[in-house]
Amino acid sequence: MTRHSWLTVPHSSLPHLAAIVVCAAIFVSCSGCVTPPPPEIAKDMQDRTGDSYPAEMQPRPEIMVGVNDRSALDAMKSFYVVLDPSADSTDEDNATALKAVQQALAARGGVATVGPVSAIPASIDCKVIVRPQWFWDMGKYLLVLYVEFSDNRTGKIVVYASSHRAHPIVRRPSEFMANELVEAIYR
């Protein structure tokens, strides 16, 4: 009797053993049930799994621009870039977004500086409020970059714009999104 002691199973393990046997039986019986798709469908499925989406299905960033006063925007040559008061001013990523907007404006030939709201010089034409919204999904990335241009003298909002990039294929660094927004504003 002791020759087959490896076959003896404690009574407490019998339900687990039964579940394993049932799962194995189902797996073996279904392994031949799944047939591969026809080649033309398989190719289409393969194309949709990577960056090669068909053009009509390609995810795109959502860019929104509202211009309230084009002539005032065109007259603005000096910009003071500030972080939205609701954003965390100690976050390094927010500082990166501010710097990116400042550089995008300077690249268009304007004079752009970054600083706190309390230090805006009276000689500045435009106050630019930047509100970055960061998200965490396998890494931190900029989900939405919102900017608002207002006349420094009157306080009137001249332009507001945002870039929203949620899909992993269209995510870009803050520098790219800042350039994209400034280009969309001046289009």
C-alpha positions in Angstrom: 0.0 0.0 0.0 2.8 2.4 0.6 4.2 1.9 -2.9 1.5 4.3 -4.3 1.7 7.0 -1.5 2.2 9.7 -4.1 -1.4 9.1 -5.2 -2.8 9.8 -1.8 -4.3 13.3 -1.6 -5.4 14.9 1.7 -9.2 15.4 1.9 -8.8 19.2 2.2 -7.1 19.4 -1.2 -9.7 17.5 -3.1 -11.8 20.5 -4.1 -8.7 22.3 -5.5 -7.6 19.2 -7.3 -11.1 18.9 -8.8 -11.1 22.5 -10.0 -7.7 22.0 -11.7 -8.9 18.8 -13.4 -12.0 20.6 -14.7 -10.1 23.6 -16.0 -7.6 21.4 -17.7 -10.4 19.4 -19.4 -12.0 22.6 -20.6 -8.7 23.9 -22.0 -8.0 20.7 -23.8 -11.4 20.4 -25.3 -11.4 24.1 -26.5 -7.9 24.3 -27.8 -9.1 23.2 -31.3 -12.2 25.4 -31.3 -10.6 28.7 -32.1 -9.9 29.1 -35.8 -7.7 31.9 -37.0 -9.4 34.7 -39.0 -9.1 34.9 -42.7 -5.8 36.6 -44.0 -7.5 39.9 -45.0 -9.1 40.3 -41.6 -5.9 39.2 -39.8 -3.9 41.9 -41.7 -6.5 44.5 -40.8 -6.4 43.5 -37.1 -2.6 43.6 -37.2 -2.7 47.2 -38.7 -5.0 48.4 -35.9 -2.8 47.2 -33.0 0.1 49.6 -33.4 0.7 53.1 -34.6 -0.5 52.2 -38.0 -4.2 53.1 -37.6 -6.1 53.7 -40.8 -6.4 57.5 -41.4 -10.1 57.6 -40.6 -9.4 56.0 -37.2 -6.2 57.8 -36.3 -6.6 59.5 -32.9 -6.0 63.2 -33.0 -5.4 65.8 -30.4 -8.2 68.1 -29.4 -7.1 71.7 -30.0 -9.6 74.4 -29.2 -8.9 78.1 -29.8 -11.2 81.1 -29.1 -10.1 84.5 -30.3 -12.2 87.4 -28.9 -10.2 90.3 -30.4 -7.9 89.5 -33.3 -6.6 93.1 -33.6 -5.7 93.3 -29.9 -3.9 89.9 -30.3 -1.9 91.2 -33.3 -0.9 94.3 -31.4 0.6 92.4 -28.5 4.4 92.2 -28.6 5.3 91.6 -24.9 4.1 88.7 -22.9 4.3 87.8 -19.2 3.7 84.1 -18.6 2.2 83.1 -15.2 1.0 79.9 -13.7 -2.7 79.6 -13.0 -3.2 80.3 -9.2 -5.1 76.9 -8.9 -2.0 75.0 -10.1 0.9 73.8 -7.8 3.7 76.4 -8.2 6.2 74.0 -6.7 5.7 71.3 -9.2 8.7 71.0 -11.6 6.5 69.8 -14.4 4.4 73.0 -14.2 7.6 75.0 -14.4 8.5 73.1 -17.5 5.1 73.9 -19.1 5.5 77.6 -18.2 9.0 77.7 -19.8 7.6 75.9 -22.9 4.9 78.5 -23.4 7.4 81.3 -22.8 9.8 79.8 -25.4 7.0 79.3 -28.0 6.0 82.9 -27.7 9.6 84.1 -27.9 10.1 82.0 -31.0 7.4 84.0 -32.7 9.4 87.2 -32.2 7.7 88.5 -29.1 9.3 89.4 -25.8 8.2 86.8 -23.3 9.1 86.4 -19.6 8.0 84.1 -16.9 7.3 85.1 -13.3 4.8 85.3 -10.5 1.4 87.1 -10.9 2.4 89.6 -8.3 5.4 90.8 -10.3 3.8 91.7 -13.7 5.3 94.9 -15.0 2.9 97.6 -16.2 4.7 97.8 -19.5 3.7 94.3 -20.5 1.1 94.1 -23.2 -0.3 90.6 -22.4 -0.6 88.4 -19.4 -0.6 84.7 -20.3 -2.1 82.4 -17.8 -1.0 78.8 -18.2 -3.0 75.9 -16.6 -1.3 72.5 -17.2 -3.2 69.4 -16.2 -1.0 66.4 -15.7 -2.2 62.8 -15.5 -0.6 59.5 -14.5 -0.9 56.4 -16.7 2.2 54.3 -16.6 4.1 57.6 -16.3 3.2 61.2 -15.8 2.2 63.1 -18.9 0.6 66.4 -19.9 -3.0 65.7 -20.6 -4.3 69.2 -21.2 -2.4 72.5 -21.7 -4.7 75.5 -21.3 -3.6 79.1 -22.0 -5.4 82.4 -21.7 -4.1 85.7 -23.1 -5.5 88.8 -21.5 -4.8 92.5 -22.0 -2.6 93.6 -19.1 -4.1 97.0 -19.0 -7.8 96.2 -19.3 -7.9 92.6 -18.0 -10.0 91.6 -21.0 -9.5 88.0 -22.3 -8.2 88.3 -25.8 -7.6 84.6 -26.6 -8.1 81.2 -24.8 -6.8 77.9 -26.1 -6.3 74.3 -25.0 -4.7 71.2 -26.3 -6.0 67.9 -25.0 -3.9 64.7 -25.8 -5.3 61.6 -24.0 -4.6 58.8 -26.4 -1.1 57.2 -26.0 -0.4 57.6 -29.7 -0.9 61.4 -29.6 0.8 62.2 -26.3 3.6 64.8 -26.6 5.9 66.7 -24.3 4.9 70.1 -23.0 7.3 71.9 -25.4 5.5 70.3 -28.4 2.0 71.2 -27.0 3.0 74.8 -26.2 4.3 75.3 -29.8 1.2 73.7 -31.2 -1.1 76.0 -29.2 0.8 79.2 -30.1 0.7 78.2 -33.8 -3.0 77.5 -33.6 -3.6 80.9 -31.9 -1.8 82.9 -34.6 -3.2 80.9 -37.5 
